[in-house]
Amino acid sequence: MKNILQTSIYQEQNSHQSYNLSSYNRLLSVVKDLACVRTIEEIIEIVRLAARDLTNADGVTFVLRDGECCHYVDENAIGPLWKGMRFPLRSCISGWAMLNKQAAVIEDIYQDARIPLDAYKVTFVKSLVMVPIRVSDPLGAIGAYWSTRHRATPEEIGLLEILTDTTAVAISNVQLFQKLTNQNALKDKFIAMLAHELRNPVAPISNGVQLLKLKLG
């Protein structure tokens, strides 16, 4: 009996270690991918797939803050959630996570006053965790959902927090890249215009003289 128990514990530990290794390898791959992106759309596509893999969730949403609203930009789930919809910050759990700058862990949505049940009744969701993207000044949130009662484990929450931190850095990098691209485009336009004028410096003077002659008769 003792040997059987020891074998069972050993197998469970090995399984847990294997899960950890697999999860962190997946996370490392995501970090590398996010370091190379140049658009918000690329970030969303990578993160919505990775978040579900890392948590073994039945669904995931990617939410961005849009003023005083939560924009459910995209999802990866076994059934429809709220893709494309916007809700006031104070009326949804993603808004709660952003406003309170902390993760919301809900084992039973029907027992939590923060959940707007009318919005959830038409979905498969029974449990969830919602993690803000960047705690200091949240840009959005990533939500993971389960179709059966499930309390998110510390490991699942930790993986999502690393993912959201990486996502925040990726978004900042994309915004900086787009700003530099716009500045370079304006600079190139100005240089092209200046080069054109320098190639033909007499034309503006000649035109001015012609106008003056017309005025003087």
N, C-alpha and C positions, 0 to 999 in steps of 0.2 A: 504493500500500500504506500509506504514511504517513497519507494523508488518511482512508483507511478506519479505521485504528487510532484516529486522533484522534476521528473520528465515533463510534466504539464507546465510547471513554472518556467522551465528552461525554454520550452517551445514558445510560450507566451512572450518571454523576454526577447527571444530571437525575432519573433514576428513584429514586436514593437520597434526593435532596432532597425529591422528591414524597412518598416514603414517610414521611420525617421529618415533613413538614408535616401529612400526613394523620393520623399517629399522635398528634402533639402537639395537634392540633385535637380529636381524639377524647378525649384525656386531659383537656383543658381542659373539655370538655363534662361529663365524669364528675366532675371536681372541683366544678363548679357544682351538679350533681345531688346529690352527697353533702353539700353544705352545707345542703341543705333537708330532709334526711330526719329522721324522728322515731322510727323503729324499726330494730332490728337486721335484721329481715327485708327491709326496703327496701334496706339497705346490701348485704346478700348478693346480692340480685337484680341490683342495678346492677353490682357488682364482678365477679360470675361471668361476666357477658356481656362486660364491658369487657376483662377480662384476656385472654380468648381473642381478641378483636379486635386488641388491641395487640401480641400475640405471634405471631399467625397459627398458634396451636397447635391441635392436634386435640382437646384437652380441657383443662379447668381444674377445680380443686377449691378450695373455700373451707373452710378448717379453723379451728376455734376450740379454744383450750386449755380443757380441762375437768378441773381438778385435775391429776392425773398422767396424764391421757389426752388424746389428740388426737381431737376429734370432727369427722368429715368431714361437715359440715353440708349442703353442696349442691355441685352440679357442673354443668358445661356441656360435653358431650363427645360424640364420635361413637359411643361405646359405654359400657356401664356401668362405673363405677369403684367407689367405696366409699361412696356417699351413705348417710348415717344411721349409719354404723359408727363404733365407737370402738376405738382401739388404744393400748396403753401408749406413753408418750412415747419411751421408749428402744428401741422396736421398729419405729419407722417413720421415714421421711425427713423428714416434717413436724416430728416431735418433735426430730430431730437439728438441724434449722434453728432451732427455738425454743431448745433448750438451748445451742446454740453461738452463737446470736445472729448468724447470717450465712446468706447464700444458699447452697444446695447446687446445684451445676451438674453434671449427670450425662449424659454423651453416650451411654453404653451401660450400661443397668441391669444387664446380665449380667456386667459387669466391675467392679462396685462393691460392696464388702463391706457397705455401709450399707443396701443394698436387701434387704428380705425377699422373696425371689423367689417363694415360694409365693403371696403375695398379688398378685403382678404377672403371673404366668403366665396367668391367666384374662382378662387385659385386653389392650388393643391397645398398651400403652405400651412404647416402646423407649428413649426419651430423656426427660429432664425437667429442670426447674428449680423449686426450692422456695424461696420468699422469706418470711422472718418478717414478721408484722404488728407493727410497732414493735420496734426492735432492743434498746432499753434494758431493756424488760420485756415480752417478746412476748405478745401476746394470742391469736395464732394464726398461720396461714401461708396463702399462696396458692401453689398449684402449677400449673404449665403442663406439658403432656405432648404428645409427638409420637409418631406411629405408625411413623416411620422414623428412622434415626440422624440426630440433629441436636444440634449443640452450640449452646446458647443464646448469642446474640451479646451483646456489651456493651450495645448499644442496647436489646435485648429485656429484659435484666436491669435496666437503668436505668429503663425504663418501668414494669416491675413494682415496682421499689423506690419510685418516686414514687407509684404506685397504693396500695401497702401503707401508706406514710406517711400518705396522705390517708385511707385506710380507718381507720387508728388514731385520727386526729383525729375522724372521723365517729362512731366507736364511743364515744369519750369524750364527745362532745357529746350523743349519745343517752342515755348513762347519766346525765349531768347533767340533761338535760331530764326524764327519768323520775323522778329524785330530787326535783326541784322540783315536778313534777306531784303526786307522792305527798304532799309536804309541804303543798302548797296544798289538797289534798283533805282532809288531816287538819285543817288550819286552818279550812277551810269547815265541816267537821263540828262542830268545837268551837264556832265562832261561832253556828251554827244551834242547838246545844244550849243555849248561854248565852242566846241571844235568847229561846228558849222559856221558860227559867226566869225571865227578867226580865219577860216578859209576864204571868206568873202567880206573883208572889213570895209571895202569901199561902197558896197551896195547901200547900207543905211544912209551914208553921207550923201551919195548921189541922189537917192530918193528925196532926202531933205532939201537939197538944192533945187530939184525939179519943182517941189511944192512951193518953195519960196519964189521961184521965177513966175509960177502961175499967179501967185498972190500979187506980185508986183506988175503983172501985165506984160 
